[in-house]
């Protein structure tokens, strides 16, 4: 019997994989509607300046470019999400061809540029043409002489979301405007707009404001938009996070581009929270449980899986792969029910039924059970098998979970401790010993956005079976102190900004190049010549900062090498001659002997001799009396075995 499966690379067999409960993974579809104001001030470009990064686009043009960039991004990253663009304040009106009974537009001065739908290549091309074609832009962007009622705009958005995205988990309305008080001294209009905004929130739509401040006038949200934009979380906890702070104002005097400002904020919203599991009990003791959710914060991004396409028909169709299993001796097609999984043991195949395999994999219901606590210092940096899972409390199953979780988190942070837990992620999953590592909240000092969330990280720890033997490593060669001092300067000068790695600054060049080629082919754009790789070293800056220090280190290396050659030339020649004699004697006698290492005479070793032995890594070859005598001269402890004495000597020089 044939089994239909999606195409996968050859050799990609899932015989040994666990049965994954797909219901445990949640995906969130997002619908975003841009609502952009068209007014004389929004169509006015900032005055020209001498600044290199001065604003050159009008706010409306920059907002449309932002929508265009986000549309390109969504086609790649979220192909099932919807996007639309609604202009208000235009002289023309357009809304799905609807008019009222009198033949007038249903929503005056509202122009639905792109209907809310999954972006297609044609939609992106049309928006790109509008952004780049000045004549088409000027023909459409004619401001109306009458004031537009915000209640009408919000009701129009309500109709779009209701008809196009009724069942979406996340629906968001982005308002981009520079008018902080569209209804001055008109309380009925303000009240009507507030009612329409409340209707949107009741529908599950989250309104987010992108205020455009002018160099001579700050946007005051309190005048009107405090009653329109609520600090309310979306109904779905896995929905994209709202904007953490206000949009940074654009000003030609500070060199901040309006387009860059909008794009940076929009890109931060486009990432959805991905839930790995929901409402797993976190057991702190017998009968003492709280409920937590797990999120995938870090996940390696790869190009979407390719497929085979059949092009011989009227239109291109995806070819579906069919797998047929056959018996080796008779070539008869084998039904899936006739097949059992088997494992090799002692050269034999031991078969198992599906029920037997399920019982072997069943270690109980999903749970995170705390076994105890350890100091943070006992968690080595290598002790992680997979990326950590971020867990956060949930009140769905156990009321009071947030309070207990917060107390546990605060205690672990203040005590510098970690929890050790027994962790089963889902049904039929293998149990894992994991560390519960607390993290404090960290904010970006410039943007004020959250970079590290407060919570607990579930870090899978290795079992004894997972640890492999260490590779054989040669004897450690210790560099002389002058070389170390020179290299210390080079390392200090080449530190990353703020002494930390910021992944937001380094996109994956291979992934970006792949999608850039796809985009160019789909949108009939010119193919780029080469990929933009931000991971390449900035050689000019490196040369400017450490060029001279590196040359000094090279000269010091040459000098130290000459000293080493001078000191070791005689001993090297002697060892070579002695080795030749031993080899000759060994061939005559039939058995060779190991060369003896020169030992000290057991007397007191001076500082120069001990330092030389330390640099050549010969401290372990010295006698115990010599080590004790030297340690006593430094006022150090002389008790213990030889390994302890050697460690104290080397520790003294390393701290020097």
C-alpha positions as MATLAB code, in Angstrom:
seq = 'XXXXXXXXXXXXXXXXXXXXXXXXXXXXXXXXXXXXXXXXXXXXXXXXXXXXXXXXXXXXXXXXXXXXXXXXXXXXXXXXXXXXXXXXXXXXXXXXXXXXXXXXXXXXXXXXXXXXXXXXXXXXXXXXXXXXXXXXXXXXXXXXXXXXXXXXXXXXXXXXXXXXXXXXXXXXXXXXXXXXXXXXXXXXXXXXXXXXXXXXXXXXXXXXXXXXXXXXXXXXXXXXXXXXXXXXXXXXXXXXXXXXXXXXXXXXXXXXXXXXXXXXXXXXXXXXXXXXXXXXXXXXXXXXXXXXXXXXXXXXXXXXXXXXXXXXXXXXXXXXXXXXXXXXXXXXXXXXXXXXXXXXXXXXXXXXXXXXXXXXXXXXXXXXXXXXXXXXXXXXXXXXXXXXXXXXXXXXXXXXXXXXXXXXXXXXXXXXXXXXXXXXXXXXXXXXXXXXXXXXXXXXXXXXXXXXXXXXXXXXXXXXXXXXXXXXXXXXXXXXXXXXXXXXXXXXXXXXXXXXXXXXXXXXXXXXXXXXXXXXXXXXXXXXXXXXXXXXXXXXXXXXXXXXXXXXXXXXXXXXXXXXXXXXXXXXXXXXXXXXXXXXXXXXXXXXXXXXXXXXXXXXXXXXXXXXXXXXXXXXXXXXXXXXXXXXXXXXXXXXXXXXXXXXXXXXXXXX';
ca = [
       0.000    0.000    0.000;
       1.379    3.431   -0.908;
       1.865    6.138    1.699;
       1.636    9.728    0.559;
       4.175   12.000    2.225;
       5.560   15.432    1.630;
       8.836   15.438   -0.178;
      11.926   15.168    1.988;
      15.640   14.870    1.138;
      16.927   11.356    0.445;
      17.956    9.549    3.598;
      15.786   11.698    5.845;
      14.232    8.825    7.770;
      12.131    9.363   10.839;
      12.115    5.788   12.080;
      13.867    6.706   15.335;
      12.084    9.976   16.025;
       9.623   10.386   18.854;
       5.914   10.716   18.151;
       5.425   14.460   18.494;
       2.090   15.827   19.554;
       1.558   18.601   17.021;
      -1.221   20.090   19.160;
       1.431   21.129   21.679;
       2.858   23.624   19.191;
       0.891   26.797   18.549;
       1.235   29.011   15.514;
      -0.318   32.439   15.359;
      -1.602   34.083   12.177;
      -1.364   37.837   12.200;
      -3.377   40.448   10.282;
      -1.896   43.956   10.068;
      -3.706   46.956    8.579;
      -1.736   50.137    7.952;
      -3.874   53.272    8.358;
      -1.858   56.182    6.944;
      -2.970   59.797    6.996;
      -2.728   61.881    3.820;
      -2.544   65.592    4.628;
      -0.450   68.575    3.498;
       1.867   68.198    6.515;
       2.226   64.442    5.985;
       3.096   65.029    2.315;
       5.721   67.682    3.089;
       9.304   66.522    3.082;
      11.604   67.916    5.788;
      13.830   70.845    4.827;
      17.200   69.876    3.315;
      20.218   69.821    5.623;
      23.898   68.929    5.431;
      23.438   65.875    7.637;
      24.414   62.568    6.005;
      21.356   60.730    7.369;
      18.816   63.510    7.055;
      15.190   62.696    6.228;
      14.381   63.039    2.526;
      10.950   61.369    2.350;
       7.665   62.826    3.427;
       5.990   60.963    6.328;
       3.346   59.454    4.032;
       5.947   58.270    1.537;
       8.094   56.833    4.319;
       5.108   55.002    5.790;
       4.263   53.465    2.403;
       7.876   52.365    1.995;
       7.643   50.835    5.437;
       4.503   48.924    4.428;
       6.247   47.806    1.237;
       9.275   46.555    3.199;
       7.069   44.756    5.697;
       5.106   43.144    2.870;
       8.335   41.766    1.435;
       9.313   40.510    4.856;
       5.965   38.826    5.507;
       6.009   36.921    2.228;
       9.195   35.250    3.444;
       8.815   34.994    7.205;
       5.031   34.715    7.650;
       3.510   33.539    4.355;
       0.060   32.978    5.919;
      -0.262   36.422    7.520;
      -2.420   39.194    6.065;
      -1.541   42.797    5.315;
      -3.473   45.789    4.023;
      -3.030   49.539    3.508;
      -5.813   52.072    4.110;
      -5.264   55.757    3.318;
      -7.469   58.405    4.891;
      -7.713   62.091    4.116;
      -7.526   61.596    0.350;
      -9.765   63.377   -2.129;
     -10.502   60.049   -3.818;
     -12.445   57.306   -2.066;
     -12.368   53.547   -2.642;
     -13.689   50.648   -0.562;
     -14.350   47.391   -2.429;
     -16.657   49.263   -4.849;
     -19.287   49.922   -2.145;
     -21.464   53.047   -2.279;
     -24.398   54.188   -0.187;
     -27.999   54.545   -1.437;
     -27.269   57.999   -2.863;
     -24.360   56.747   -4.920;
     -21.791   58.416   -2.692;
     -18.803   56.505   -1.308;
     -19.601   54.451    1.780;
     -16.516   55.851    3.526;
     -15.693   59.337    2.194;
     -12.002   60.245    1.914;
     -10.941   56.673    2.754;
      -8.963   54.884    0.056;
      -8.307   51.137    0.441;
      -5.006   50.943   -1.396;
      -4.362   47.257   -0.663;
      -7.117   45.050    0.691;
      -6.400   42.980    3.794;
      -5.192   39.667    2.392;
      -2.179   37.363    2.171;
       0.385   39.427    0.218;
       0.962   38.220   -3.310;
       3.767   39.211   -5.646;
       1.354   41.416   -7.638;
       0.372   43.358   -4.494;
       4.007   44.029   -3.691;
       4.683   45.160   -7.259;
       1.711   47.550   -7.193;
       2.828   49.093   -3.908;
       6.385   49.373   -5.174;
       5.183   51.147   -8.311;
       3.249   53.660   -6.227;
       6.273   54.339   -4.020;
       8.702   54.774   -6.918;
       6.459   56.437   -9.533;
       6.157   60.136   -8.657;
       3.331   60.792  -11.155;
       1.127   57.986   -9.809;
       1.943   59.030   -6.237;
       0.983   62.653   -6.836;
      -2.197   61.651   -8.679;
      -3.468   59.612   -5.734;
      -2.070   61.591   -2.812;
      -4.341   64.618   -3.111;
      -5.454   65.749    0.362;
      -9.155   66.341    0.857;
     -10.404   69.820    1.720;
     -12.794   68.426    4.310;
     -11.802   67.017    7.680;
     -12.070   63.243    7.959;
     -13.957   61.822   10.917;
     -11.753   59.354   12.809;
     -14.875   57.442   13.812;
     -15.498   56.780   10.122;
     -11.891   55.621    9.627;
     -12.059   53.243   12.599;
     -15.434   51.866   11.494;
     -14.006   51.255    8.022;
     -11.123   49.318    9.635;
     -13.673   47.381   11.680;
     -15.460   46.302    8.508;
     -12.181   45.206    6.916;
     -11.151   43.038    9.879;
     -14.648   41.555   10.259;
     -14.948   40.482    6.627;
     -11.344   39.547    5.828;
      -9.836   38.187    9.082;
     -12.703   37.119   11.353;
     -10.921   34.192   13.031;
      -7.332   35.435   13.244;
      -5.636   35.159   16.631;
      -3.830   38.477   16.178;
      -5.309   41.536   14.466;
      -3.460   44.835   14.642;
      -4.156   48.341   13.398;
      -1.150   50.618   12.810;
      -2.113   54.312   12.743;
       0.568   56.598   11.290;
      -0.184   60.307   11.653;
       1.297   63.638   12.722;
      -2.036   65.151   13.829;
      -2.312   64.750   17.603;
      -5.770   66.394   17.769;
      -7.877   65.697   14.649;
     -11.103   66.915   16.319;
     -10.199   70.114   18.120;
     -13.106   71.452   20.215;
     -15.425   68.781   18.784;
     -16.418   66.595   21.721;
     -19.125   64.602   19.869;
     -16.601   63.575   17.201;
     -14.070   62.571   19.871;
     -16.683   60.571   21.738;
     -17.800   58.817   18.563;
     -14.194   57.894   17.707;
     -13.666   56.510   21.229;
     -16.757   54.312   20.821;
     -15.488   52.973   17.491;
     -12.075   52.259   19.060;
     -13.777   50.360   21.889;
     -15.644   48.291   19.276;
     -12.325   47.353   17.695;
     -10.874   46.274   21.038;
     -14.003   44.234   21.770;
     -13.442   42.554   18.415;
      -9.888   41.650   19.504;
      -8.086   44.245   17.368;
      -5.079   45.921   18.965;
      -4.542   49.560   17.940;
      -0.969   50.807   17.884;
      -0.001   54.405   17.199;
       3.067   55.625   15.326;
       3.134   59.337   16.081;
       5.203   61.536   13.780;
       6.740   64.424   15.690;
       7.955   67.534   13.912;
      11.163   69.383   14.736;
       9.195   72.362   16.051;
       6.265   70.471   17.596;
       6.141   67.383   19.769;
       3.270   64.931   19.286;
       0.964   65.100   22.340;
      -0.889   61.829   22.675;
      -3.048   63.026   25.568;
      -5.043   65.428   23.383;
      -6.912   62.689   21.508;
      -5.210   59.307   21.246;
      -5.209   58.428   24.955;
      -8.895   57.583   24.443;
      -8.171   55.604   21.257;
      -5.029   53.588   22.058;
      -5.249   51.391   25.164;
      -2.427   49.718   27.044;
      -4.191   46.411   26.673;
      -2.721   42.998   25.886;
      -4.165   40.985   23.025;
      -6.611   38.213   23.837;
      -4.240   35.501   22.623;
      -1.144   35.212   24.858;
       0.909   33.938   21.906;
       0.110   37.015   19.805;
       2.912   39.384   18.782;
       3.990   41.732   21.536;
       2.843   45.365   21.373;
       5.304   48.183   21.030;
       7.263   48.643   24.260;
       7.637   52.400   24.005;
       6.751   55.429   21.883;
       8.075   55.778   18.398;
      11.248   57.790   18.318;
      10.557   61.157   16.778;
      12.179   61.908   13.491;
      14.016   65.166   13.041;
      16.313   66.319   10.316;
      18.482   68.032   12.912;
      19.453   64.821   14.717;
      20.089   62.840   11.529;
      17.526   60.108   12.294;
      15.774   58.877    9.178;
      11.995   58.651    9.438;
      11.959   55.506    7.357;
      14.624   53.814    9.506;
      12.742   54.821   12.653;
       9.477   53.299   11.448;
      11.104   50.157   10.087;
      12.993   49.465   13.304;
       9.756   49.596   15.288;
       7.746   47.569   12.792;
      10.387   44.838   12.600;
      10.290   44.428   16.362;
       6.534   43.779   16.157;
       6.686   41.242   13.361;
       8.065   38.470   15.579;
       5.430   36.245   17.156;
       5.813   34.445   20.458;
       6.087   30.720   19.760;
       4.730   28.468   22.498;
       6.420   25.089   22.874;
       3.995   23.905   25.531;
       1.070   25.354   27.470;
       0.051   24.830   31.087;
       2.553   22.180   32.139;
       2.603   21.736   35.943;
       5.738   22.950   37.715;
       5.930   20.777   40.833;
       7.800   22.372   43.735;
       6.887   19.634   46.207;
       4.368   16.828   46.791;
       0.941   18.290   46.070;
       2.411   21.783   45.457;
       2.073   22.686   41.767;
       1.799   25.803   39.633;
       1.132   26.173   35.916;
       3.755   27.425   33.428;
       4.085   27.947   29.683;
       7.212   27.347   27.630;
       8.385   29.553   24.774;
      10.970   29.099   22.047;
      12.964   32.329   22.244;
      15.876   31.210   20.059;
      15.405   29.008   16.996;
      17.741   28.629   14.062;
      16.128   29.939   10.895;
      16.557   27.990    7.685;
      15.215   28.402    4.146;
      11.761   26.990    3.596;
      11.724   23.390    2.471;
      11.942   23.069   -1.273;
       9.579   20.927   -3.316;
       9.222   19.336   -6.738;
       7.062   21.162   -9.288;
       5.354   19.687  -12.361;
       5.424   22.198  -15.236;
       3.952   20.174  -18.102;
       0.337   21.071  -17.359;
      -1.621   24.289  -17.880;
      -0.194   25.681  -14.653;
       2.569   24.692  -12.293;
       1.583   22.084   -9.709;
       3.398   20.721   -6.676;
       4.366   17.095   -7.199;
       3.406   14.858   -4.265;
       5.825   12.061   -3.407;
       4.513    8.514   -2.975;
       6.447    5.872   -1.030;
       5.819    2.167   -1.566;
       7.445   -0.495    0.637;
       8.181   -3.846   -0.978;
       9.299   -7.239    0.286;
      12.942   -7.964   -0.502;
      12.424  -11.535   -1.719;
       9.166  -11.287   -3.692;
       9.009   -7.545   -4.482;
       5.416   -7.621   -3.239;
       3.955   -4.327   -2.022;
       3.787   -4.473    1.776;
       0.911   -2.950    3.701;
       1.780   -0.531    6.512;
      -0.091   -2.706    9.026;
       2.264   -5.615    8.240;
       5.372   -3.649    9.230;
       6.923   -3.538   12.698;
       9.825   -1.522   13.976;
      12.907   -3.474   14.967;
      16.168   -2.745   16.748;
      19.467   -4.590   16.346;
      20.876   -6.466   19.335;
      23.649   -9.039   19.098;
      23.276   -9.297   15.337;
      19.554  -10.025   15.550;
      16.520   -7.864   14.763;
      14.201   -7.515   17.774;
      10.714   -6.434   16.556;
       8.304   -4.244   18.526;
       4.668   -3.427   17.990;
       3.415    0.160   18.014;
       1.843   -0.392   21.439;
       5.070   -1.826   22.852;
       7.103    1.146   21.620;
       4.561    3.570   23.090;
       4.758    1.816   26.464;
       8.567    1.906   26.379;
       8.521    5.660   25.772;
       5.891    6.448   28.388;
       7.540    7.924   31.489;
       4.449    9.676   32.777;
       2.502   12.836   32.076;
       4.246   16.089   31.095;
       5.717   17.759   34.195;
       8.579   19.908   35.471;
       9.461   18.486   38.904;
      12.069   20.342   40.971;
      14.539   17.907   42.570;
      16.726   20.404   44.421;
      18.872   23.523   44.165;
      22.558   24.135   43.439;
      24.849   27.196   43.246;
      25.058   28.827   39.793;
      28.811   28.228   39.783;
      28.206   24.469   39.560;
      26.579   24.776   36.112;
      29.428   24.478   33.561;
      29.188   26.375   30.310;
      29.240   23.155   28.249;
      26.348   21.490   30.100;
      23.566   22.080   27.581;
      22.376   19.703   24.890;
      19.792   21.920   23.156;
      18.684   25.563   23.218;
      17.033   26.551   26.477;
      13.251   26.970   26.793;
      11.926   30.128   28.449;
       9.122   29.422   30.942;
       6.633   31.887   32.375;
       3.681   31.453   34.774;
       0.092   30.874   33.701;
      -3.067   31.223   35.764;
      -5.119   28.866   33.582;
      -4.870   25.715   35.733;
      -3.684   26.967   39.135;
      -4.705   30.352   40.510;
      -1.780   32.053   42.235;
       0.860   30.592   39.919;
       2.234   34.032   39.056;
       2.833   34.948   42.710;
       4.592   31.663   43.507;
       6.654   31.842   40.302;
       7.721   35.419   41.079;
       8.814   34.409   44.583;
      10.834   31.456   43.246;
      12.425   33.638   40.563;
      13.381   36.380   43.033;
      14.847   33.881   45.515;
      16.966   32.136   42.901;
      18.287   35.477   41.641;
      19.154   36.833   45.077;
      20.748   33.550   46.228;
      22.644   32.971   42.944;
      21.215   29.474   42.691;
      19.660   27.260   40.042;
      17.007   24.587   40.299;
      17.551   21.011   39.125;
      14.384   19.517   37.633;
      12.965   16.350   36.064;
      11.365   17.493   32.808;
       8.968   15.710   30.440;
       7.932   18.085   27.646;
       5.029   16.140   26.162;
       3.436   12.711   25.949;
       5.839    9.973   24.799;
       8.821   12.325   25.269;
      11.991   11.074   26.938;
      12.613   12.542   30.410;
      15.304   15.178   30.720;
      17.315   16.452   33.671;
      17.258   20.233   33.295;
      18.540   23.295   35.097;
      16.130   26.116   36.027;
      18.269   29.193   35.457;
      16.863   32.598   36.551;
      17.325   35.673   34.362;
      16.771   39.307   35.308;
      15.144   41.836   32.998;
      17.522   43.881   30.840;
      16.532   46.912   28.770;
      18.250   48.499   25.809;
      19.695   51.769   27.163;
      19.093   53.583   23.868;
      15.636   52.344   22.806;
      14.260   51.368   26.198;
      13.028   48.057   24.748;
      13.400   44.759   26.540;
      16.399   42.674   25.478;
      16.222   39.927   28.122;
      12.904   38.988   29.740;
      12.627   38.199   33.468;
      11.833   34.554   34.054;
      13.322   31.074   34.204;
      15.234   29.226   31.502;
      14.923   25.453   31.237;
      18.382   24.194   30.168;
      18.581   20.450   29.249;
      21.565   18.831   30.977;
      23.514   15.825   29.659;
      23.259   12.343   31.152;
      26.332   10.192   31.713;
      25.582    8.455   28.380;
      25.789   11.776   26.517;
      29.355   12.662   27.574;
      32.113   11.498   25.265;
      35.799   11.027   26.052;
      37.994   14.082   25.800;
      40.279   14.202   22.755;
      43.982   13.699   23.234;
      45.608   17.097   23.540;
      49.312   17.918   23.332;
      51.264   19.269   26.263;
      50.319   22.853   26.964;
      52.941   25.303   25.758;
      53.041   28.390   27.920;
      53.940   31.695   26.270;
      56.412   33.995   28.040;
      55.018   36.914   30.015;
      56.146   39.680   27.582;
      54.195   38.021   24.765;
      51.113   37.703   26.970;
      51.312   41.381   27.933;
      51.516   42.451   24.279;
      48.557   40.255   23.291;
      46.490   41.553   26.224;
      46.582   45.026   24.667;
      45.450   43.669   21.290;
      42.509   41.803   22.853;
      41.425   44.834   24.872;
      41.396   47.044   21.783;
      39.295   44.564   19.763;
      36.431   44.108   22.213;
      32.886   44.256   20.830;
      30.779   47.348   21.631;
      29.717   47.258   25.290;
      31.776   44.046   25.564;
      28.896   41.825   24.404;
      27.639   40.122   21.262;
      24.420   41.621   19.892;
      22.810   39.149   17.443;
      20.445   41.846   16.141;
      23.409   43.392   14.300;
      24.411   40.251   12.417;
      21.791   38.691   10.114;
      22.589   35.289    8.649;
      24.291   36.137    5.305;
      23.456   32.780    3.686;
      19.767   33.044    4.622;
      19.498   36.684    3.552;
      21.159   35.925    0.216;
      18.769   33.013   -0.413;
      15.657   35.122    0.181;
      17.087   38.101   -1.708;
      17.407   35.938   -4.818;
      13.876   34.564   -4.348;
      12.501   38.081   -3.970;
      14.277   39.336   -7.083;
      12.956   36.454   -9.185;
       9.389   36.742   -7.853;
       9.150   40.541   -8.250;
      11.031   40.773  -11.568;
      13.818   42.775   -9.966;
      17.442   42.897  -11.007;
      19.509   40.105   -9.521;
      22.008   41.396   -6.973;
      25.675   40.902   -7.736;
      26.795   39.772   -4.297;
      25.425   39.144   -0.835;
      25.594   41.697    1.941;
      27.601   40.071    4.730;
      27.722   42.047    7.964;
      29.833   39.386    9.630;
      32.908   40.279    7.565;
      35.644   41.922    9.670;
      36.107   45.663    9.263;
      39.752   45.501    8.323;
      40.394   49.238    8.191;
      39.058   49.785   11.690;
      41.018   46.785   12.967;
      44.216   48.141   11.420;
      43.543   51.585   12.865;
      42.933   50.263   16.372;
      45.489   47.454   16.719;
      47.760   47.643   13.698;
      50.760   49.011   15.579;
      50.110   46.799   18.617;
      50.035   43.715   16.375;
      53.367   44.686   14.828;
      54.865   45.163   18.292;
      53.593   41.709   19.266;
      55.216   40.246   16.141;
      58.558   41.861   16.972;
      58.335   40.574   20.541;
      57.541   37.076   19.227;
      60.671   37.172   17.066;
      62.805   38.294   20.010;
      61.396   35.609   22.317;
      61.955   32.954   19.653;
      65.607   33.950   19.357;
      65.994   33.729   23.135;
      64.370   30.293   23.161;
      66.653   29.063   20.384;
      69.721   30.311   22.245;
      68.670   28.642   25.507;
      67.553   25.339   24.018;
      70.020   24.840   21.156;
      72.526   22.865   23.276;
      69.935   20.742   25.018;
      68.175   20.020   21.737;
      71.420   18.876   20.101;
      72.288   16.794   23.169;
      68.888   15.128   23.216;
      69.211   14.403   19.498;
      72.661   12.820   19.974;
      71.529   10.864   23.038;
      68.499    9.658   21.167;
      70.742    8.394   18.357;
      72.990    6.528   20.807;
      69.999    4.988   22.575;
      68.560    3.918   19.269;
      71.844    2.260   18.306;
      72.174    0.589   21.698;
      68.597   -0.538   21.540;
      69.100   -2.182   18.199;
      72.163   -4.032   19.530;
      70.669   -5.101   22.854;
      67.196   -5.781   21.507;
      65.402   -3.499   23.981;
      65.365    0.266   24.388;
      65.077    2.225   27.607;
      63.262    5.496   28.288;
      65.332    8.632   28.605;
      65.645    9.912   32.128;
      64.533   13.436   32.857;
      67.132   15.650   34.495;
      66.117   16.248   38.095;
      67.200   18.895   40.546;
      69.460   17.983   43.443;
      66.748   18.395   46.089;
      68.086   21.715   47.350;
      66.409   25.088   47.510;
      65.512   26.394   44.046;
      65.846   30.142   43.560;
      63.118   32.310   42.005;
      64.839   32.487   38.619;
      65.091   28.706   38.368;
      61.489   28.164   39.431;
      60.217   30.805   37.007;
      62.153   29.167   34.195;
      60.673   25.795   35.128;
      57.174   27.359   35.174;
      57.578   28.920   31.736;
      58.824   25.624   30.268;
      56.126   23.650   32.090;
      58.741   21.657   34.033;
      57.398   22.244   37.552;
      55.933   18.742   37.677;
      59.413   17.265   37.041;
      60.914   18.746   40.195;
      61.309   16.773   43.435;
      58.959   17.131   46.379;
      61.696   18.518   48.722;
      62.527   21.250   46.200;
      58.857   22.197   45.808;
      58.301   22.288   49.570;
      61.425   24.356   50.134;
      60.359   26.925   47.530;
      56.792   27.085   48.880;
      58.104   27.571   52.420;
      60.271   30.472   51.219;
      57.086   32.146   49.931;
      55.080   31.467   53.089;
      52.756   29.019   51.318;
      51.291   25.750   52.572;
      53.630   22.759   52.086;
      51.177   19.969   52.954;
      49.667   17.510   50.514;
      50.710   15.353   47.616;
      53.070   16.386   44.833;
      50.164   17.317   42.546;
      48.909   19.761   45.213;
      52.391   21.318   45.555;
      52.712   21.738   41.780;
      49.278   23.349   41.623;
      50.227   25.870   44.351;
      53.445   26.816   42.538;
      51.682   27.292   39.189;
      48.830   29.184   40.866;
      51.327   31.579   42.464;
      52.850   32.457   39.094;
      49.466   32.735   37.339;
      48.283   35.282   39.922;
      51.521   37.196   39.722;
];
